[in-house]
Amino acid sequence: MRTPVVAGNWKMHGTVEEARHRVWDMLQPLQELSGVERVICPPFTALLAVANMLMGTDIRLGAQNMHWATEGAFTGEISPRMVAEFAQYVIVGHSERRKFFGETDETVRKKVRAALDHDLTPIICVGETIGERETGLTDRVVHQQVLTALADCSPEEASRVIIAYEPVWAIGTGLTPTPEEANRVHREVIRATLAARFGEATARQVRVLYGGSVKPHNAPGFFAQPDIDGALVGGASLDPQAFVAIVRAAAEAKGTK
Ligand code: PGA
């Protein structure tokens, strides 16, 4: 049985003070849903404050990005060593990083390697653009993204990563694929790629999340799918009630409650 994961990506939202309030409002109900791995990914500036609030709980902390080098002349960047001071997870290859900040499959590969070297669990984002979907390229694009991201990993390391399938056209738009469509990509593309490269056992162990306009009302449908192990939630994770409702839906669907 794969433990379900629900991660909240706050993106570039909020001051430290706002982060404290948001966490405060979700902390108690989130703690009661311990069958789900719950990860909060605030902006870098709020990591320390949120880390302090999560101390003594089993709710985990993630960063939204990092550089791959341990240290060096990279003005404005944050290294894996710095992230690992506070967090246990790191989002890698989010489509907004790919689109606006030059993230490529190659930089994702380096960041995945760096995350593993610093005992961080990478949440690796993959997914096709609308143009790729419309020209029938979804499977090829996602296959290549998964393969390159994990090019430097052993089967054991690969089994510990988390992959988030986030169709780019579904992020922040209110549009989603059907749960069946998402599940097909998870099974026929992502798990199949993992199985071919690392073996069936690894492919069965990797948690594959769906992301892109996940809300309390549509989350149960995604979580009912056998190859969807949870969600990477953007906008709805900013609303404590909505985020808790999504975590609860995961607990109920996966029988951990
Ligand atoms: P969304 O974002 O839930 O707001 O669509 C998802 C994400 O960017 O991870």
Boltz pocket constraint, residues with backbone or C-beta under 6 A from the ligand:
constraints:
  - pocket:
      binder: B
      contacts: [[A, 9], [A, 166], [A, 170], [A, 171], [A, 172], [A, 173], [A, 211], [A, 212], [A, 213], [A, 214], [A, 232], [A, 233], [A, 234], [A, 235], [A, 236]]
      max_distance: 6.0
